[in-house]
Amino acid sequence: MIGSGDKLWDVLVAGGGPVGLYAAIEAARAGLDTAVLEARPGVLDKACGEGLMPAAVAALQRAGVRIQRKHCFAGIRYVEGGSCAEGRFNDGVGWGIRRTELHRALRERAGEVGVKILQHRVAEVSDDRDAVVVDGRRARYLIAADGLRSPLRRSLHLEAPPKYAPRYALRRHFRVQPWGPFVEVHWHDLGEAYVTPVASDEVGVALLFDDRSRTHGDGDFEVILARFPVLAARLAQATATSAVRGAGPCEQRSRRVVDGRVLLVGDAAGALDPITGEGLRLGFLASIAAVDAIVGGRVPQYETEWRRLTRRYWWMTSALLALRRSPLRPLMMPTLCHLPAVFDRILGELGEQPVALARV
Ligand SMILES: Cc1cc2nc3c(=O)[nH]c(=O)nc-3n(C[C@H](O)[C@H](O)[C@H](O)COP(=O)(O)OP(=O)(O)OC[C@H]3O[C@@H](n4cnc5c(N)ncnc54)[C@H](O)[C@@H]3O)c2cc1C
């Protein structure tokens, strides 16, 4: 048991957010004796767009995670001023899921497959000859899933500097019937608003922007929402169903994702920006790769595999961020409107089902 210093766990996971829980479920399903150390108790909420791309949906299904409350979406719609462009996934659907429901379902599944979840804030990690030592507890491997600001990434000196101007986020939910089968992205010179249907009578709204002074409460949410008049008008009569939550800076980088017996997954491994809504998809796929590497006795190769899995995300996100700031941005909507196949092609990539998901 954890706390009895002589037990050697196969895997300890630091951080019980969605990616840490997913990694623990995969490790336990692979027959590894696994515990999660999570600093906070109970079901956790977090600022997120809450749109799961088809490959993230497939990853949840593969792991046997049962979601009770969700809303399917068929693709993504971009809106700016009076024009809009739509792209559809060519394989499967996305799911809009409240973070609290996703976390509840992952915790439930983790319990079913024998993962121990312990409330503990990880403070110190060191190596002894044949184990990693986490605050006195020993394990063959540590999966670090402690989020965007990852204290572990910092303490292991794996941090790398950001390359772009910082961006921040606020999110809130509203009681309103979703008005289409899409995640809607509203564009503005100063940022974007993401609307994700999460139930038949509720949408989540995430606002992304670069004004650091606006990262606090309800007033800031209203000010930034007002940049998107079409959306603000739709929500004017809707009741807010959650508190405003903030996140950021969104860009966090790591130099490496493997350090001896420690493997970084999820936002702890690095994230550039949520603009493509891929964080959970990549976190789940990286978790599968990390567990495969542990089971196969080839942990150093996880580094290469993580880079392969995330390469397209880094360049596509960099390209979108560059486009946001470019004088060419006004051409984006007319191009997507006149060449819908381009949008479908991009979403086809997001909807792709990697081979790893086919394995049970
Ligand atoms: C505005 C916004 C919109 C987004 N939209 C989408 C979207 O639509 N679709 C999508 O797929 N992704 C989206 N993302 C990205 C997604 O939210 C993240 O990729 C995802 O939350 C990463 O999960 P995680 O488990 O790695 O980290 P987290 O969810 O941050 O979990 C980390 C956990 O580690 C715990 N922890 C921290 N330190 C310690 C410690 N020392 N000891 C123990 N525990 C610790 C924390 O308490 C927390 O529970 C969005 C992100 C933002 C900011």
The ligand as an ORCA input file, in Angstrom:
! r2SCAN-3c Opt
* xyz 0 1
  C      -9.493     27.244    -22.679
  C      -9.107     25.837    -23.013
  C      -9.873     25.148    -23.910
  C      -9.549     23.833    -24.211
  N     -10.351     23.157    -25.059
  C     -10.110     21.863    -25.331
  C     -11.003     21.112    -26.123
  O     -12.041     21.591    -26.577
  N     -10.687     19.809    -26.377
  C      -9.565     19.240    -25.871
  O      -9.328     18.050    -26.148
  N      -8.711     19.931    -25.099
  C      -8.958     21.217    -24.805
  N      -8.123     21.915    -23.994
  C      -6.923     21.245    -23.451
  C      -7.301     20.328    -22.285
  O      -8.065     21.042    -21.340
  C      -6.013     19.813    -21.645
  O      -5.210     19.256    -22.636
  C      -6.307     18.793    -20.559
  O      -6.991     19.369    -19.483
  C      -5.005     18.206    -20.038
  O      -5.314     17.308    -18.999
  P      -4.189     16.887    -17.954
  O      -4.781     15.749    -17.189
  O      -2.896     16.726    -18.648
  O      -4.019     18.164    -17.033
  P      -5.010     18.780    -15.931
  O      -6.413     18.605    -16.350
  O      -4.534     20.145    -15.668
  O      -4.766     17.875    -14.650
  C      -3.570     17.959    -13.905
  C      -3.860     17.435    -12.507
  O      -2.629     17.369    -11.774
  C      -2.893     17.761    -10.436
  N      -1.626     18.194     -9.833
  C      -0.904     19.310    -10.112
  N       0.219     19.324     -9.365
  C       0.204     18.191     -8.617
  C       1.103     17.635     -7.656
  N       2.233     18.252     -7.318
  N       0.783     16.453     -7.080
  C      -0.362     15.806     -7.404
  N      -1.255     16.289     -8.306
  C      -0.962     17.460     -8.916
  C      -3.931     18.868    -10.557
  O      -4.657     19.017     -9.350
  C      -4.799     18.338    -11.709
  O      -5.886     17.584    -11.257
  C      -8.417     23.228    -23.644
  C      -7.629     23.940    -22.747
  C      -7.970     25.239    -22.420
  C      -7.130     25.986    -21.445
*
